[in-house]
Amino acid sequence: MKQGLLAVLSLIALTSLCDTINQLFLKSAIDSLNFTPTFNIIKIFKFIFKLISNPRLWLGFGFSSISLCIWLVVLSKADLNFAFSADSMHYIFIALASRFVLKEKMSTRRWLGTGLIMVGIVFVSLS
């Protein structure tokens, strides 16, 4: 594998990892509020205030910003078609984080789909 390709794939993996951490922080922030959807405008504003004062939300935004910066470097080094296809790694990272960090149930069908994504990324990387 070419050195340049390995560097680009590593950067794409890093941006996918940052995206995954972002999603974990956002999920944690929203779950901590126990919000029940309502049409009461006062409750909605209270919810928004609680949400924007939650440090986990801002940590998520921080990782999203880091991911964006890395992604811009990726786009300067690789074709968009290749980079965007390889960025599907975040589906794999999210599946693993959901299962092992959030302890969510993963069906066999979902693991199979995640495996097919991995195969697709390999095909894209080799093309």
N, CA, C and O atoms as a MOPAC input file, in Angstrom:
PM7 MOZYME 1SCF
protein

 N      0.85200 1    -1.18100 1     0.00000 1
 C      0.00000 1     0.00000 1     0.00000 1
 C      0.89300 1     1.23900 1     0.00000 1
 O      1.88100 1     1.31400 1     0.73100 1
 N      0.53100 1     2.18600 1    -0.81800 1
 C      1.32500 1     3.40300 1    -0.91800 1
 C      1.32000 1     4.17100 1     0.39200 1
 O      0.33900 1     4.14800 1     1.13500 1
 N      2.42600 1     4.85000 1     0.66700 1
 C      2.56200 1     5.64200 1     1.87900 1
 C      1.48400 1     6.73400 1     1.94700 1
 O      0.88300 1     6.94900 1     2.99900 1
 N      1.24300 1     7.42200 1     0.82600 1
 C      0.24900 1     8.49100 1     0.79300 1
 C     -1.15600 1     7.97900 1     1.05800 1
 O     -1.93900 1     8.62700 1     1.75400 1
 N     -1.47600 1     6.80600 1     0.49700 1
 C     -2.79400 1     6.21400 1     0.71800 1
 C     -2.97900 1     5.84000 1     2.17900 1
 O     -4.04900 1     6.05600 1     2.74800 1
 N     -1.95200 1     5.28700 1     2.78100 1
 C     -2.02000 1     4.91700 1     4.19100 1
 C     -2.22500 1     6.15700 1     5.06300 1
 O     -2.98700 1     6.11500 1     6.02800 1
 N     -1.55500 1     7.24800 1     4.73200 1
 C     -1.71200 1     8.49400 1     5.49600 1
 C     -3.13400 1     9.02900 1     5.36600 1
 O     -3.73000 1     9.44800 1     6.35900 1
 N     -3.68300 1     9.02100 1     4.15500 1
 C     -5.04900 1     9.51000 1     3.95200 1
 C     -6.04400 1     8.62300 1     4.69000 1
 O     -6.95500 1     9.12900 1     5.34700 1
 N     -5.88000 1     7.30000 1     4.58800 1
 C     -6.78100 1     6.39300 1     5.30000 1
 C     -6.68600 1     6.58100 1     6.81200 1
 O     -7.69000 1     6.47900 1     7.51700 1
 N     -5.48200 1     6.85400 1     7.30600 1
 C     -5.30700 1     7.10700 1     8.74200 1
 C     -6.03400 1     8.38400 1     9.16100 1
 O     -6.66900 1     8.43000 1    10.21500 1
 N     -5.93600 1     9.41800 1     8.32800 1
 C     -6.65500 1    10.66500 1     8.63400 1
 C     -8.16300 1    10.46500 1     8.57400 1
 O     -8.89500 1    11.02100 1     9.39300 1
 N     -8.63000 1     9.68200 1     7.61500 1
 C    -10.06500 1     9.39800 1     7.52400 1
 C    -10.51700 1     8.60700 1     8.75200 1
 O    -11.58800 1     8.86500 1     9.30100 1
 N     -9.70100 1     7.64800 1     9.17900 1
 C    -10.03200 1     6.88600 1    10.39500 1
 C    -10.07400 1     7.81300 1    11.60900 1
 O    -10.92600 1     7.65700 1    12.48400 1
 N     -9.16000 1     8.77000 1    11.66200 1
 C     -9.13500 1     9.71000 1    12.78700 1
 C    -10.37400 1    10.60600 1    12.78700 1
 O    -10.94900 1    10.86700 1    13.84400 1
 N    -10.78600 1    11.07300 1    11.61800 1
 C    -11.98800 1    11.89900 1    11.56700 1
 C    -13.22000 1    11.07400 1    11.93300 1
 O    -14.13700 1    11.58000 1    12.58000 1
 N    -13.24400 1     9.81300 1    11.52300 1
 C    -14.36000 1     8.93300 1    11.89300 1
 C    -14.37100 1     8.67600 1    13.39200 1
 O    -15.43600 1     8.61900 1    14.00600 1
 N    -13.20000 1     8.52300 1    13.97800 1
 C    -13.11300 1     8.33900 1    15.42600 1
 C    -13.61000 1     9.58100 1    16.15700 1
 O    -14.34700 1     9.46900 1    17.13700 1
 N    -13.21400 1    10.75900 1    15.69100 1
 C    -13.69700 1    12.01100 1    16.30700 1
 C    -15.20900 1    12.14500 1    16.16700 1
 O    -15.88500 1    12.59500 1    17.09200 1
 N    -15.74000 1    11.75200 1    15.00000 1
 C    -17.19400 1    11.77400 1    14.80900 1
 C    -17.89500 1    10.83300 1    15.78100 1
 O    -18.95300 1    11.16200 1    16.31800 1
 N    -17.30600 1     9.66800 1    16.00400 1
 C    -17.88700 1     8.69100 1    16.92700 1
 C    -17.89000 1     9.23200 1    18.35000 1
 O    -18.89200 1     9.12000 1    19.05600 1
 N    -16.78000 1     9.81300 1    18.77300 1
 C    -16.70500 1    10.40200 1    20.11700 1
 C    -17.71500 1    11.53700 1    20.24700 1
 O    -18.36200 1    11.68600 1    21.28400 1
 N    -17.84800 1    12.33900 1    19.18900 1
 C    -18.84400 1    13.40400 1    19.16100 1
 C    -20.23400 1    12.82600 1    19.41600 1
 O    -20.96900 1    13.33500 1    20.26200 1
 N    -20.59600 1    11.77500 1    18.69800 1
 C    -21.92700 1    11.18900 1    18.84300 1
 C    -22.14100 1    10.60300 1    20.24200 1
 O    -23.24200 1    10.68200 1    20.78700 1
 N    -21.09500 1    10.02000 1    20.81800 1
 C    -21.21800 1     9.48700 1    22.18300 1
 C    -21.47500 1    10.61200 1    23.18900 1
 O    -22.29800 1    10.45800 1    24.09100 1
 N    -20.77500 1    11.74600 1    23.03800 1
 C    -21.01200 1    12.88000 1    23.92900 1
 C    -22.41800 1    13.45500 1    23.73300 1
 O    -23.09300 1    13.78400 1    24.70800 1
 N    -22.86000 1    13.57600 1    22.48500 1
 C    -24.20000 1    14.11200 1    22.24200 1
 C    -25.27600 1    13.18700 1    22.80800 1
 O    -26.24100 1    13.65300 1    23.41300 1
 N    -25.11300 1    11.88300 1    22.61400 1
 C    -26.06200 1    10.90700 1    23.15900 1
 C    -26.08300 1    10.98000 1    24.67400 1
 O    -27.15100 1    10.94700 1    25.28600 1
 N    -24.92400 1    11.07900 1    25.27400 1
 C    -24.82400 1    11.18300 1    26.73000 1
 C    -25.48400 1    12.45800 1    27.23800 1
 O    -26.17000 1    12.44000 1    28.25900 1
 N    -25.27800 1    13.55900 1    26.53200 1
 C    -25.86900 1    14.84200 1    26.93800 1
 C    -27.38900 1    14.78600 1    26.88700 1
 O    -28.05900 1    15.21400 1    27.82700 1
 N    -27.93100 1    14.26600 1    25.80600 1
 C    -29.38500 1    14.24300 1    25.66300 1
 C    -30.01100 1    13.22400 1    26.61200 1
 O    -31.08900 1    13.47200 1    27.15300 1
 N    -29.36000 1    12.08800 1    26.82200 1
 C    -29.89800 1    11.07900 1    27.73900 1
 C    -29.90800 1    11.56300 1    29.18100 1
 O    -30.76800 1    11.16100 1    29.96500 1
 N    -28.96500 1    12.41900 1    29.53500 1
 C    -28.88900 1    12.90000 1    30.91900 1
 C    -30.04500 1    13.84200 1    31.27200 1
 O    -30.29000 1    14.10300 1    32.45000 1
 N    -30.75400 1    14.35300 1    30.26300 1
 C    -31.82600 1    15.31700 1    30.51700 1
 C    -33.19800 1    14.67700 1    30.66600 1
 O    -34.13400 1    15.33800 1    31.11700 1
 N    -33.34100 1    13.41700 1    30.30000 1
 C    -34.63100 1    12.72600 1    30.40300 1
 C    -35.76200 1    13.55200 1    29.82000 1
 O    -36.79500 1    13.73700 1    30.46400 1
 N    -35.57600 1    14.04400 1    28.62100 1
 C    -36.56100 1    14.91700 1    27.98500 1
 C    -37.69000 1    14.10000 1    27.36600 1
 O    -37.45200 1    13.11100 1    26.67300 1
 N    -38.91200 1    14.52600 1    27.62700 1
 C    -40.09100 1    13.96900 1    26.98800 1
 C    -40.63700 1    15.04000 1    26.05000 1
 O    -40.94100 1    16.14900 1    26.48700 1
 N    -40.76300 1    14.71700 1    24.76000 1
 C    -41.26600 1    15.73300 1    23.82500 1
 C    -42.60400 1    16.30700 1    24.27600 1
 O    -43.49400 1    15.58400 1    24.72300 1
 N    -42.71900 1    17.61500 1    24.14900 1
 C    -43.92700 1    18.31600 1    24.57400 1
 C    -44.15300 1    19.53600 1    23.69200 1
 O    -43.24100 1    20.00200 1    23.00900 1
 N    -45.36100 1    20.03900 1    23.71600 1
 C    -45.67500 1    21.25400 1    22.96200 1
 C    -45.75200 1    22.46200 1    23.88200 1
 O    -46.22100 1    23.52600 1    23.47700 1
 N    -45.29700 1    22.30200 1    25.11000 1
 C    -45.28900 1    23.40100 1    26.07800 1
 C    -44.03700 1    24.24100 1    25.82900 1
 O    -42.91700 1    23.78000 1    26.05000 1
 N    -44.23500 1    25.47100 1    25.37100 1
 C    -43.11400 1    26.33000 1    24.97500 1
 C    -42.16700 1    26.61400 1    26.14200 1
 O    -40.95900 1    26.72400 1    25.93300 1
 N    -42.67600 1    26.73000 1    27.33000 1
 C    -41.82700 1    26.99500 1    28.50800 1
 C    -40.92800 1    25.78400 1    28.77900 1
 O    -39.74100 1    25.94300 1    29.06400 1
 N    -41.49100 1    24.58100 1    28.69000 1
 C    -40.68000 1    23.37500 1    28.90500 1
 C    -39.62300 1    23.21500 1    27.80900 1
 O    -38.51400 1    22.74900 1    28.06800 1
 N    -39.97500 1    23.59900 1    26.60700 1
 C    -39.01100 1    23.51300 1    25.50900 1
 C    -37.84000 1    24.45200 1    25.75600 1
 O    -36.68600 1    24.06500 1    25.56700 1
 N    -38.12500 1    25.69800 1    26.18200 1
 C    -37.04200 1    26.64900 1    26.45900 1
 C    -36.19500 1    26.20300 1    27.64500 1
 O    -34.97700 1    26.38200 1    27.63100 1
 N    -36.82100 1    25.62300 1    28.67500 1
 C    -36.06400 1    25.09100 1    29.81100 1
 C    -35.14800 1    23.95700 1    29.35200 1
 O    -33.99400 1    23.86000 1    29.77000 1
 N    -35.69100 1    23.10500 1    28.48400 1
 C    -34.88900 1    22.00800 1    27.95200 1
 C    -33.68700 1    22.53400 1    27.16200 1
 O    -32.56300 1    22.06400 1    27.33900 1
 N    -33.93500 1    23.50200 1    26.30100 1
 C    -32.84900 1    24.07800 1    25.49500 1
 C    -31.78700 1    24.69500 1    26.39800 1
 O    -30.59300 1    24.52600 1    26.15100 1
 N    -32.20800 1    25.40800 1    27.44200 1
 C    -31.24400 1    26.00700 1    28.36700 1
 C    -30.41500 1    24.92900 1    29.06300 1
 O    -29.19600 1    25.05700 1    29.17400 1
 N    -31.07800 1    23.85800 1    29.53600 1
 C    -30.34800 1    22.75800 1    30.17600 1
 C    -29.37000 1    22.11300 1    29.19400 1
 O    -28.24300 1    21.77000 1    29.55000 1
 N    -29.82800 1    21.95600 1    27.95100 1
 C    -28.98600 1    21.32100 1    26.94800 1
 C    -27.74400 1    22.15100 1    26.64200 1
 O    -26.63700 1    21.61400 1    26.60500 1
 N    -27.91300 1    23.45100 1    26.42200 1
 C    -26.74600 1    24.26900 1    26.06700 1
 C    -25.82700 1    24.52200 1    27.25300 1
 O    -24.69300 1    24.96600 1    27.07700 1
 N    -26.31000 1    24.24000 1    28.46100 1
 C    -25.43600 1    24.38400 1    29.62800 1
 C    -24.77500 1    23.05600 1    30.01500 1
 O    -24.08300 1    22.97500 1    31.03000 1
 N    -24.99200 1    22.02000 1    29.20100 1
 C    -24.42300 1    20.70700 1    29.47200 1
 C    -23.02100 1    20.62300 1    28.84300 1
 O    -22.87700 1    20.76100 1    27.62800 1
 N    -21.99700 1    20.39700 1    29.66600 1
 C    -20.62000 1    20.34200 1    29.13300 1
 C    -20.41400 1    19.24000 1    28.09600 1
 O    -19.58400 1    19.38500 1    27.19900 1
 N    -21.15600 1    18.14900 1    28.20800 1
 C    -21.00000 1    17.05300 1    27.24400 1
 C    -21.41100 1    17.48800 1    25.83400 1
 O    -20.83400 1    17.03200 1    24.84700 1
 N    -22.39200 1    18.35500 1    25.74800 1
 C    -22.79300 1    18.88400 1    24.44600 1
 C    -21.63300 1    19.64100 1    23.81800 1
 O    -21.35100 1    19.48100 1    22.63000 1
 N    -20.96500 1    20.46200 1    24.61200 1
 C    -19.85400 1    21.27700 1    24.09800 1
 C    -18.63200 1    20.42800 1    23.78400 1
 O    -17.88100 1    20.74000 1    22.86000 1
 N    -18.42600 1    19.35500 1    24.54700 1
 C    -17.34500 1    18.42400 1    24.21700 1
 C    -17.63000 1    17.75500 1    22.86600 1
 O    -16.73400 1    17.57400 1    22.04200 1
 N    -18.90000 1    17.39300 1    22.66600 1
 C    -19.28200 1    16.83000 1    21.37500 1
 C    -19.01300 1    17.80100 1    20.24100 1
 O    -18.46700 1    17.41900 1    19.20600 1
 N    -19.39900 1    19.06900 1    20.43200 1
 C    -19.13100 1    20.08500 1    19.41100 1
 C    -17.63300 1    20.25500 1    19.17700 1
 O    -17.19800 1    20.49000 1    18.05000 1
 N    -16.84700 1    20.13400 1    20.24600 1
 C    -15.39200 1    20.23500 1    20.11600 1
 C    -14.83500 1    19.13400 1    19.23400 1
 O    -14.01600 1    19.39200 1    18.35200 1
 N    -15.27900 1    17.89800 1    19.47200 1
 C    -14.80600 1    16.78700 1    18.64600 1
 C    -15.30600 1    16.90500 1    17.21400 1
 O    -14.62400 1    16.49300 1    16.27600 1
 N    -16.49300 1    17.46600 1    17.04800 1
 C    -17.00600 1    17.70800 1    15.70300 1
 C    -16.12900 1    18.72600 1    14.96900 1
 O    -15.86500 1    18.57700 1    13.77500 1
 N    -15.68800 1    19.73900 1    15.67200 1
 C    -14.80900 1    20.75000 1    15.07200 1
 C    -13.45600 1    20.16200 1    14.69300 1
 O    -12.91700 1    20.46400 1    13.62900 1
 N    -12.91100 1    19.32400 1    15.56400 1
 C    -11.63800 1    18.65300 1    15.26400 1
 C    -11.79900 1    17.77900 1    14.02600 1
 O    -10.94500 1    17.77100 1    13.13900 1
 N    -12.90700 1    17.04600 1    13.97900 1
 C    -13.18500 1    16.19200 1    12.83200 1
 C    -13.25500 1    17.00600 1    11.54300 1
 O    -12.71500 1    16.59400 1    10.51600 1
 N    -13.91000 1    18.14200 1    11.59400 1
 C    -14.01800 1    19.00000 1    10.41800 1
 C    -12.64400 1    19.45700 1     9.93300 1
 O    -12.37100 1    19.45000 1     8.73200 1
 N    -11.79300 1    19.84800 1    10.85600 1
 C    -10.44000 1    20.30100 1    10.47900 1
 C     -9.64800 1    19.17200 1     9.81600 1
 O     -8.96700 1    19.38900 1     8.81300 1
 N     -9.74100 1    17.97700 1    10.37700 1
 C     -9.03300 1    16.82900 1     9.79300 1
 C     -9.62500 1    16.51100 1     8.42300 1
 O     -8.89500 1    16.20100 1     7.48100 1
 N    -10.95100 1    16.58900 1     8.31700 1
 C    -11.61700 1    16.29900 1     7.05600 1
 C    -11.15800 1    17.25200 1     5.94900 1
 O    -10.99400 1    16.83900 1     4.80100 1
 N    -10.95400 1    18.50900 1     6.29100 1
 C    -10.47500 1    19.47100 1     5.30100 1
 C     -9.08400 1    19.10100 1     4.80300 1
 O     -8.77500 1    19.27700 1     3.62500 1
 N     -8.24500 1    18.58800 1     5.69900 1
 C     -6.92100 1    18.10900 1     5.27900 1
 C     -7.08100 1    16.91800 1     4.33200 1
 O     -6.40000 1    16.83200 1     3.31000 1
 N     -7.99600 1    15.99000 1     4.68600 1
 C     -8.24800 1    14.82700 1     3.82700 1
 C     -8.66800 1    15.27800 1     2.43000 1
 O     -8.16800 1    14.77000 1     1.42700 1
 N     -9.59200 1    16.23800 1     2.37700 1
 C    -10.07500 1    16.70400 1     1.07800 1
 C     -8.97300 1    17.36500 1     0.25100 1
 O     -9.03200 1    17.36900 1    -0.97800 1
 N     -7.97700 1    17.91800 1     0.92400 1
 C     -6.86900 1    18.52100 1     0.18800 1
 C     -5.91200 1    17.46200 1    -0.36600 1
 O     -5.10600 1    17.75600 1    -1.24900 1
 N     -5.99700 1    16.24300 1     0.14500 1
 C     -5.06100 1    15.18600 1    -0.23900 1
 C     -5.67600 1    14.10200 1    -1.12600 1
 O     -4.95100 1    13.38300 1    -1.81300 1
 N     -7.02800 1    13.97700 1    -1.11600 1
 C     -7.66200 1    12.84400 1    -1.80700 1
 C     -8.87200 1    13.30700 1    -2.60600 1
 O     -9.43300 1    14.37400 1    -2.35900 1
 N     -9.25700 1    12.47700 1    -3.56900 1
 C    -10.47400 1    12.73100 1    -4.32800 1
 C    -11.67900 1    12.60800 1    -3.39900 1
 O    -11.69200 1    11.77000 1    -2.49700 1
 N    -12.67400 1    13.43300 1    -3.62000 1
 C    -13.87900 1    13.42000 1    -2.78500 1
 C    -14.56300 1    12.06000 1    -2.84600 1
 O    -15.01500 1    11.54900 1    -1.82200 1
 N    -14.64200 1    11.46900 1    -4.03700 1
 C    -15.30100 1    10.18100 1    -4.19500 1
 C    -14.65600 1     9.12100 1    -3.30900 1
 O    -15.34600 1     8.36800 1    -2.62000 1
 N    -13.33200 1     9.07100 1    -3.33400 1
 C    -12.60600 1     8.10400 1    -2.50400 1
 C    -12.77400 1     8.42200 1    -1.02100 1
 O    -13.10500 1     7.54100 1    -0.22700 1
 N    -12.54600 1     9.67900 1    -0.64900 1
 C    -12.58100 1    10.07300 1     0.76100 1
 C    -13.95900 1     9.82600 1     1.37100 1
 O    -14.07200 1     9.30900 1     2.48300 1
 N    -14.99500 1    10.19700 1     0.63900 1
 C    -16.34700 1    10.05700 1     1.18200 1
 C    -16.72700 1     8.58900 1     1.32700 1
 O    -17.39800 1     8.21300 1     2.28900 1
 N    -16.30200 1     7.75800 1     0.37700 1
 C    -16.57100 1     6.31700 1     0.48000 1
 C    -15.82600 1     5.71000 1     1.66500 1
 O    -16.39200 1     4.92500 1     2.42500 1
 N    -14.57000 1     6.07300 1     1.81600 1
 C    -13.77800 1     5.53000 1     2.92500 1
 C    -14.25400 1     6.06700 1     4.27300 1
 O    -14.04400 1     5.43200 1     5.30700 1
 N    -14.89200 1     7.23000 1     4.26200 1
 C    -15.40500 1     7.80800 1     5.51100 1
 C    -16.54400 1     6.98000 1     6.09500 1
 O    -17.01900 1     7.26800 1     7.19400 1
 N    -16.98100 1     5.96900 1     5.38100 1
 C    -18.00000 1     5.06400 1     5.92000 1
 C    -17.48800 1     4.30700 1     7.14000 1
 O    -18.24400 1     3.59000 1     7.79600 1
 N    -16.19400 1     4.47200 1     7.44200 1
 C    -15.63400 1     3.85500 1     8.65500 1
 C    -16.40900 1     4.28200 1     9.89300 1
 O    -16.48800 1     3.53500 1    10.86900 1
 N    -16.98200 1     5.48700 1     9.85700 1
 C    -17.69200 1     5.93800 1    11.05600 1
 C    -18.88400 1     5.04400 1    11.36800 1
 O    -19.28400 1     4.94900 1    12.52800 1
 N    -19.46900 1     4.38000 1    10.35800 1
 C    -20.55000 1     3.42400 1    10.63300 1
 C    -20.03500 1     2.25400 1    11.46000 1
 O    -20.73200 1     1.75400 1    12.34400 1
 N    -18.83200 1     1.82700 1    11.17400 1
 C    -18.22400 1     0.72100 1    11.92100 1
 C    -17.91800 1     1.16600 1    13.34300 1
 O    -18.23400 1     0.46200 1    14.30200 1
 N    -17.30300 1     2.33600 1    13.47500 1
 C    -16.96400 1     2.84500 1    14.80700 1
 C    -18.20800 1     3.07800 1    15.65800 1
 O    -18.21000 1     2.78300 1    16.85300 1
 N    -19.27300 1     3.61000 1    15.04000 1
 C    -20.51700 1     3.85000 1    15.77400 1
 C    -21.12300 1     2.52700 1    16.23200 1
 O    -21.59900 1     2.42200 1    17.36300 1
 N    -21.11000 1     1.50900 1    15.35800 1
 C    -21.64900 1     0.20200 1    15.73900 1
 C    -20.87500 1    -0.37700 1    16.92100 1
 O    -21.47100 1    -0.89100 1    17.86800 1
 N    -19.55400 1    -0.29200 1    16.86400 1
 C    -18.73700 1    -0.82300 1    17.96600 1
 C    -18.95000 1    -0.03000 1    19.24900 1
 O    -19.07500 1    -0.61300 1    20.32600 1
 N    -18.99100 1     1.29400 1    19.14000 1
 C    -19.20100 1     2.13100 1    20.33000 1
 C    -20.59100 1     1.90800 1    20.91900 1
 O    -20.75300 1     1.87500 1    22.13900 1
 N    -21.58400 1     1.75700 1    20.06100 1
 C    -22.94200 1     1.51300 1    20.55500 1
 C    -23.00100 1     0.20900 1    21.33900 1
 O    -23.64400 1     0.12600 1    22.38500 1
 N    -22.33400 1    -0.78600 1    20.82700 1
 C    -22.36100 1    -2.08800 1    21.48900 1
 C    -21.53500 1    -2.11700 1    22.76700 1
 O    -22.00700 1    -2.59100 1    23.80100 1
 N    -20.30500 1    -1.61200 1    22.70400 1
 C    -19.39500 1    -1.80600 1    23.82900 1
 C    -19.35800 1    -0.63500 1    24.81300 1
 O    -19.04500 1    -0.84100 1    25.98500 1
 N    -19.66500 1     0.57000 1    24.37800 1
 C    -19.67000 1     1.71500 1    25.29700 1
 C    -21.07700 1     1.94800 1    25.84400 1
 O    -21.26400 1     2.09700 1    27.05200 1
 N    -22.06500 1     1.97800 1    24.94600 1
 C    -23.44200 1     2.24700 1    25.36500 1
 C    -24.20200 1     0.98800 1    25.75300 1
 O    -25.31800 1     1.06900 1    26.26600 1
 N    -23.60300 1    -0.18200 1    25.51000 1
 C    -24.19800 1    -1.48300 1    25.84700 1
 C    -25.52700 1    -1.71400 1    25.13200 1
 O    -26.43300 1    -2.34000 1    25.68200 1
 N    -25.63900 1    -1.20500 1    23.90100 1
 C    -26.84600 1    -1.42400 1    23.11900 1
 C    -26.80100 1    -2.80800 1    22.48400 1
 O    -25.72500 1    -3.34400 1    22.21700 1
 N    -27.96500 1    -3.37600 1    22.24700 1
 C    -28.05800 1    -4.69300 1    21.60700 1
 C    -27.81800 1    -4.53900 1    20.10800 1
 O    -28.29700 1    -3.59500 1    19.48000 1
 N    -27.06900 1    -5.48600 1    19.55200 1
 C    -26.78800 1    -5.49700 1    18.12100 1
 C    -27.21900 1    -6.85100 1    17.56400 1
 O    -26.72800 1    -7.89600 1    17.99200 1
 N    -28.13500 1    -6.81900 1    16.61400 1
 C    -28.60900 1    -8.06000 1    16.00900 1
 C    -27.56300 1    -8.60800 1    15.03800 1
 O    -26.65400 1    -7.89700 1    14.61100 1
 N    -27.71200 1    -9.87000 1    14.70800 1
 C    -26.82700 1   -10.50300 1    13.74000 1
 C    -26.90300 1    -9.78000 1    12.40100 1
 O    -25.88800 1    -9.59400 1    11.73100 1
 N    -28.10100 1    -9.37700 1    12.01700 1
 C    -28.28500 1    -8.67500 1    10.74800 1
 C    -27.52200 1    -7.35000 1    10.74000 1
 O    -26.93800 1    -6.97500 1     9.72300 1
 N    -27.52600 1    -6.65000 1    11.85900 1
 C    -26.79800 1    -5.37700 1    11.93100 1
 C    -25.28300 1    -5.61400 1    11.86700 1
 O    -24.57400 1    -4.85700 1    11.20300 1
 N    -24.77800 1    -6.65100 1    12.54600 1
 C    -23.35700 1    -6.97400 1    12.45900 1
 C    -22.98300 1    -7.36600 1    11.03100 1
 O    -21.90400 1    -7.01700 1    10.55100 1
 N    -23.87400 1    -8.09200 1    10.35100 1
 C    -23.61900 1    -8.47400 1     8.96900 1
 C    -23.52400 1    -7.23200 1     8.08600 1
 O    -22.63500 1    -7.13200 1     7.24000 1
 N    -24.43900 1    -6.29000 1     8.28400 1
 C    -24.39600 1    -5.03900 1     7.52500 1
 C    -23.11400 1    -4.26300 1     7.77900 1
 O    -22.52600 1    -3.70300 1     6.85400 1
 N    -22.68300 1    -4.23000 1     9.03500 1
 C    -21.43800 1    -3.55100 1     9.38200 1
 C    -20.24500 1    -4.23400 1     8.71000 1
 O    -19.31800 1    -3.57000 1     8.24500 1
 N    -20.28100 1    -5.55900 1     8.66500 1
 C    -19.21900 1    -6.30300 1     7.97600 1
 C    -19.18600 1    -6.00000 1     6.48800 1
 O    -18.11100 1    -5.89800 1     5.89800 1
 N    -20.35800 1    -5.85500 1     5.87600 1
 C    -20.41100 1    -5.52100 1     4.45700 1
 C    -19.85200 1    -4.12100 1     4.20000 1
 O    -19.21600 1    -3.88400 1     3.17300 1
 N    -20.08500 1    -3.20600 1     5.12300 1
 C    -19.49800 1    -1.86600 1     5.00400 1
 C    -17.97100 1    -1.97400 1     5.01300 1
 O    -17.28800 1    -1.30900 1     4.23400 1
 N    -17.44600 1    -2.82100 1     5.90400 1
 C    -15.99800 1    -3.01300 1     5.97200 1
 C    -15.45700 1    -3.55900 1     4.64600 1
 O    -14.41200 1    -3.11400 1     4.17300 1
 N    -16.15400 1    -4.50200 1     4.05900 1
 C    -15.73800 1    -5.06900 1     2.77200 1
 C    -15.76200 1    -3.97600 1     1.70800 1
 O    -14.85100 1    -3.89400 1     0.88400 1
 N    -16.78600 1    -3.14700 1     1.71900 1
 C    -16.87700 1    -2.05000 1     0.76000 1
 C    -15.72800 1    -1.07400 1     0.89300 1
 O    -15.18800 1    -0.61100 1    -0.11100 1
 N    -15.34800 1    -0.75600 1     2.11500 1
 C    -14.22800 1     0.16500 1     2.33500 1
 C    -12.92800 1    -0.43200 1     1.78800 1
 O    -12.10400 1     0.28600 1     1.22100 1
 N    -12.74900 1    -1.72700 1     1.95600 1
 C    -11.56100 1    -2.39200 1     1.42000 1
 C    -11.54500 1    -2.29000 1    -0.10300 1
 O    -10.51100 1    -1.98600 1    -0.69700 1
 N    -12.70400 1    -2.54600 1    -0.73800 1
 C    -12.77600 1    -2.44500 1    -2.20000 1
 C    -12.47400 1    -1.02100 1    -2.67800 1
 O    -11.75300 1    -0.83300 1    -3.65800 1
 N    -13.02000 1    -0.03300 1    -1.99300 1
 C    -12.77100 1     1.35000 1    -2.37600 1
 C    -11.29600 1     1.67800 1    -2.19800 1
 O    -10.70700 1     2.35600 1    -3.04000 1
 N    -10.69500 1     1.20800 1    -1.11800 1
 C     -9.28100 1     1.51000 1    -0.84800 1
 C     -8.36000 1     0.86800 1    -1.87200 1
 O     -7.29800 1     1.41000 1    -2.17900 1
 N     -8.75100 1    -0.26200 1    -2.39300 1
 C     -7.90600 1    -0.97400 1    -3.35800 1
 C     -8.10500 1    -0.47200 1    -4.78900 1
 O     -7.33800 1    -0.83800 1    -5.68000 1
 N     -9.10600 1     0.34700 1    -5.01600 1
 C     -9.38100 1     0.79200 1    -6.39200 1
 C     -8.58300 1     2.02100 1    -6.76800 1
 O     -8.70200 1     2.51700 1    -7.88800 1

